[in-house]
Structures are given as C-alpha cells and as structure tokens.
Amino acid sequence: MAMNYNAKDEVDGGPQCPPGGTAKNRRPDNTAFKQQRLPAWQPILTAGTVLPTFFIIGLIFIPIGIGIFVTSNNIREIEIDYTGTDPSSPCNKCLSPNATPCYCTINFTLEQSFEGNVFMYYGLSNFYQNHRRYVKSRDDSQLNGDSSALLNPSKECEPYRRNEDKPIAPCGAIANSMFNDTLELFLVGNESYPTPITLKKKGIAWWTDKNVKFRNPSGGESLKERFKGTTKPVNWVKPVYMLDSEPDNNGFINEDFIVWMRTAALPTFRKLYRLIERKSDLHPTLPAGRYYLNITYNYPVHSFDGRKRMILSTISWMGGKNPFLGIAYIAIGSISFLLGVVLLVINHKYRNSSNTADITI
C-alpha cells in the first residue's frame, strides 16, 4: 500500500491527525538549548590580541628554557661502557660463552667531584622490553603474594610457566631475563689499598611497588617454606628466596627484582642499581680522581647486538640529566617571538590596505 508524500506535512511536523486524536509533533521543544539560542563567545583574532600573545609566550618560554638547560648541564654524569666488544676492552674476554662467571675491571677518572647523592644506573641498549608479549609475560597476582597463583601461575607466563613439572616463581619472560651483573666501585687514592665506595641497595624502588604491588606469600614459617613446591626461573642461578640475605629485601620484595620488573618504554634504557649517599657536607660524595669498576659479567647481550654500561649521575630539582626539555622551551619561545616580529612588520605595512582599497563590481 503506497502513501502520498506531502512536503507541507514535513514542514508542519507531519500529517494532520484525525479529529479527536492526539496531535503528534516532532518539532524540538522551544527551549534555548534545543533551539540553539544559548549565549556563545567567539574570539575575534586581531593584531591587537594576537601579537601580544606571541610576544608573551616568547618572553616566558625562553627564560624558562634557559634555566632548565643550564640546570641540566650542571648535573654531573659519566658513562662507562663495559660490553667488551672492543678487543682492547678488559671485558672482551667475557664474550666467550665458556667464561661463566667472568670478572673484569675497568679504570676511569672523574675530572670533577660529584656533590650530593649520586645514583648508579645500569644501562642496556637494543633490548626491547616494550614488546607486547614480553610485557604481558607475568602474573601480578603471583607477585602480590597470592598463594593460589603461586602454585598455578597465569597462562600469560608461557613458556616460562612451569619447569620440571613445578610452577616457576616468579614466572614469565620479564623475570626470567632479570639483569644479574654485579658492579662494585673503588676509589684509588694515595694509600696502598683502594677505598670501596658504599653502595646502598635499598630505597631504589618505587614506594608503591615495594609496599603495594609486590608481596611475599603470607605465612609464619621461613621464606623458603613459603615458596615450597615452586622452582626458580630457567635462567636464574638462585631461587627467589635467596636473592638477598636481609629478610626485608628478599623474595618478591627484592628491590633489584622490583626495578627490573618495571619495563622500559624504549629499547635503550637505564635502571637504578645503587645509591651512593652523601656522608658529609664538607666533602664531596665522589671526589675527583681515579676509580675502578669491578664487574661480575653474567648478563649476555652480544647475541642480540646489545650494549651494557654503568652510569654515575647526580640529580637536580628537575631529575636527571636531560637537555631536551630546555631546548624545546627555547625553540618554542624563539619561534613564537620570531612569528610575533614577522606579524608585527606585516601588520604595520599593510594595516591600512583594506581601508583604502577601492572595490569595484
């Protein structure tokens, strides 16, 4: 059955209702919102408003950028590459797969003293911790001390979920690839024996990770008993309950382990390894002079063309050394200021053109 179309019906809101029926109207209600009569503000961009904005942005951003850049450059930092790919490197002998464990020593000199607290990092290159399957290869319930997840890890941990018919604790590819080189720092003074630098291994992990996200299985017995029925990851030498001799830094709450489990976003990254605290305000934390780094070389990176390095760095109110932020502020401020000058010249030259031009039709 066909229906006749009437344009008037659409304009009037539809066909007329039969006598005695209820009027049906599809028109929006006569309100300010539905009829789009709400008050609005539209900026009118004129030379008087745009030019001051460009100059103000430039005058604010450039000094801030200079301050951040100078602060970043005042941070002391030194990097020591100990991968051993160079034949003259003391760690070159450790590239052999048969040299396990391997020990090497690298000498270096600090030209300037390091004041305040000094942070020791280990750095890795060409290591993709941001791979999707790698990031998912963990069991957060197990790491939080859940007893059921301890003996029955998540399937996301495959193929590092079970070994020798026992559940792995901690399971997954992230834990299995944990960094395990040992770094020791010594100051070579005028004495007969070098002075070891005290490296603090606590306080390097985020508070929320240490106290919230990572917990050992509950129980009153020893930590070894709480991990009974599990086995260590395939690439580990020791089980998780033997990572440290101190009870508050052992098992899943070991801070070296916690730092490693926070995956990096880029293939070249650094992670905090140790903290060197300042002991006296009268003496620098690391005085200028000769040092040597003792390395227990366990972590293989040569197979995937990776590199390893040790970094010593101080910090400032803005964190570690990173000149990018200061350069970005200076660049944006300079571009804004330059655009303001260009637009000012154009406005001064052509501001009367639109008023004096004759328009003929």
N, C-alpha and C positions, 0 to 999 in steps of 0.2 A: 504494500500500500504506500503510495507516494504522498509526500507532504509538500504543500506550496510554501516557497520561501518568500518572505516579505522583508525588504530592507528596513522598513519602518518599524517592524517588530524588534529588530536588533537595536535600533536607535532608542526605542522606547523601553527597552529592557525585556522584550519577549512578547509573545502573543497575548491578547487580552483574555482575561479569564471569563468564563460564562457568568451570567448574572447569578448572584447569590454565592459564588465561590470566593476563595481567599486569594487576594492579589499576590502574585509571585514576582518579585523584582530582584534582579541580580545586580543592581547598581550598588557600589560600595557605599557604606554609611557616610553621611555628611559630617565627617569629623576632620579636624586639621591633619591628623596623621594619614588617614586613608585618602584624603583629597590632596595630599602633598602641599599643605599650606603651612608647614612648620617653619619657624624662623631659621634662617641659614646665614652663614658668613662665607664670603668668597674673597680671598685675598686678591688685591689688585697690585700686580708687580710693576712698580715704577722705579725710576732711577733713585729716588729718594729713599726707598726701602731696601732695594737690592744691594746697592753699592755699600752702604754701611755694614750690611750683613757680611759681605765678603771681607771687608777690612777687619771687622771684629773677629771673625774666625781666624784670619791670618795672624792677628796680633795676639790671640790667645794660644793658638796651637804651636806657633814657632817657639816661644819661650818654654812651654811645657816640653816640647820635643828636645830642645837643647838640654834642659835639666835632666830628663830621663837618659839621654845619650851620654852625658858626662857621668852620671851616676853609674851607668852600666860599664863604662870604660874604667872606672875606679875600682871595679871588682877584680881581685887577683884570681887568676886561673892558669893552670898548667895541665897539659895532657901528655900522657906517656903511652905510646902505642907499644904493646908487647905481644902482638900477634906472632911475630917471628918469621914472617915471610921473607924479610931481607936476610941474605946469607950471613951478613956481619952481625946480626942481632944475637944477643945471648940466648934468646928463647927459640932460635931456629932449630936447635936440637930436639925441641919438644914437639915438632910437627910429625915426627915419626910415630906411627901407631903403636909401636912396641915400647915407647918411652912413657910408661904409666906406672906410678906417678912421676912427673918430671919437675925439676926445680931449676929456676933461673933467677939471675939478679941483674937489675938494670940500674945504672948510676945516672943521676941527673943533678942539676944545680938550680937552686932558687935564686934568681937575681935580686928579688925584692922580698921583704918579710911579709908574711901573711898575718894580719891582725884579726882579732875577734875569733869566733868559732869557725873552724874550717871543716868543710864537708868533702868526704872522699866518695867518689862515684866509680862504678864500673860501667863502661860503655860498650855497646855492641852495634855492629853495622851489618846491613844486609840480612837482618833477622826479622822475619815478618810475623810479629806477634799479633798483628791485626787480621790474620787470615780467619775467615768465618768459622771454619770447622775447628781451628785451633782455639779460638776464643770460647766456643761452646763446649770444649772438651774438659769439663769439670763438673763437680757435684757440690753445689753450695750448701745443700742440706748436710752432706757428709762433713764439709769443712766447718759447719756450725755445731758439730758435735752430736748430730742425730745418730743414735745407736742403730736404728734400722737401716739408715743409709750407709752406715759404716760397713755393715756386712752384706749389703745389697746395693752397690753403687748404681748410679743412673746409667742408662744405656748410652748417654751422650759421651761417656768416657771411653767407649770403644775406639781402638783396640787395646787401650790401657785400663781395662775394667777389672780383669782377673788375670792372675798369673799362677801357674802351678795349682790350679783349681782353688785358689784363695782370692778373696777380694783385695784389690790394691788400695792402700790408704797412704797418701791421698791419690785418688785415681785421676786419669786424664792426661792429655798431652802437655798441658801447661806445667803441671807438677813434675812430669817425667823429664822435662827438659830444663829443670832448675839449674841456674848458674852455680857452679861449685868450685871456682878458683879461690885460692886463699892468698890474700895480699897483706904484707907486713912492711912497715915503713921504719927506716932508721936514719938518724942524723949522724953524719960523720963529722965529728969535731976534732979538736986537737988532742983529745985523750986517746989512750991506746985502744979502747973499745968503743964501738959506736953506741949511741943512745937510742933505745927503742922509743918510738912515738906511741903513746897510749891511744888506742883506737876503741871508741865506745860503740858497742854493738846494739845497745838498747836506745829507744827513742827515735828510730829511723823509719818506723811505720806510722801510717795514719792512726789517730786515736780510735776512730770509728772501726777501722779494720781490726785493730788489736783487741778491742773490748766488745765489739758487737758482731761483726761478720765471721770472725774466726774463733772457735772454741774447741777445746779438747773434749772427748767423750766424758760424761759425768761418771762419778764413782769414787769410792773412798780408797780403793787399792792403788797400787803403783801405776804409773803411766803405761808401763809395759803390759800390765794385765788388762788395762782398758782397751788396748789395741790388739788383744789376743784374738787369734783367728784371722788376722789380716797379714798381708805381706807388703814389702816395700816396692816402690816403682821399679821398673825394669832397669833404668839407667842409674839408680841410686846405689851408693856403696853402703850406706847405713839406713836402718829403718827410721821412720818419722819420730819415734820416741827417743832417738839418740842424736838428734840434731844439736843439742846443747846440754851442758851439764847442769845448768840452772833451771829449776822447775818452772819458773815464770817466763822462760824463753825457750820452751821445748814443745815438741809436738806440733799441732796445727797453729799454735800461737808463737812459733819461732818467727822473729821479725825479718830475718833474711828470706824465709819462705813467703811471708806475707807480702813483702815488697816485690818479689818475683811474680806473685800471682796477680798483681795489678798490671794487666797487659798494657803495652805501649801502643800508641796510635800510629807511629811511623816506623819504618824499618831501621832507621838509625836513632838510637835512644840511649839514655843513661839512667841508671837506677842508683839510689843512695845505698852505699855499702857500709860506711862507718862515719862516725862523728868525732872530730878532734876538738875538745873543749878548751877554751882559754882558761889558764890557771891563774895568771897574774896580769893586772893592768899595767905593770911596769915592764913586762917582757912580751914580745910577740909570740903568738901561738906557734908559728913555724918561722924561726929566724932565717935570714938569707944564709946560704951556704950549700954544702954538698950533702946529698942524700943518696940512699939506695933503697930500691924496692925489691923485697924478696917475694917471689911468686911461686906458688904451688900450681903448676899448669895442669889442670884436669879437663877444662871445658874445650872440646874440639870445635873449631869454626872454619878450618881450612877447607873442609869438604864442600861447603856452600859459599866459598869466597867471602866469608865474613871477616871482620876485624874486631880485635879487643883492645881496650885502652883503659887506663886508670886516670881519673881526673881529680885534681885538688882544686877547690874553689871556695872563696868566701861568698857572702851574700850581702845584700843591702835591703832597704825597706821595700824594694820592688822585686826581690827574689834574686835569682842567679843572673849570670851574665847573659844579656840578650839585647843587642843593639837595634833589633828590628823595630820595636815599638817606638823608640826615639826617632829613628829615621822616618817611620810612617807619619808621625806627628809633624815633623819638619817638612816633609814632602807635601802633605795635605795643606798645611798652613801657607807654604810658599806658593802653591798653585792657586789657592784661594786669594791670596794677596795680589798675585800677578793678574788674575782674572778681574779683580776689582780695579786695578790700574788701567787695564785694557778697556773695560767697560766705561770707566770714567772719561777716558780720552774720546771714545766713540760718542758718548752722550754729550760731551762738551762741543764736539764738532758738528753733530747732526741734530741737536735738540730742537732747533727751530725749523728744520726742513719740512716737517709735517704741517707746521702752521703757515708757512709762506708759500707752499707749493700750490699752484693753480690746478684745479681738477676740471677737466672739460669732458663732456659726454658727447 
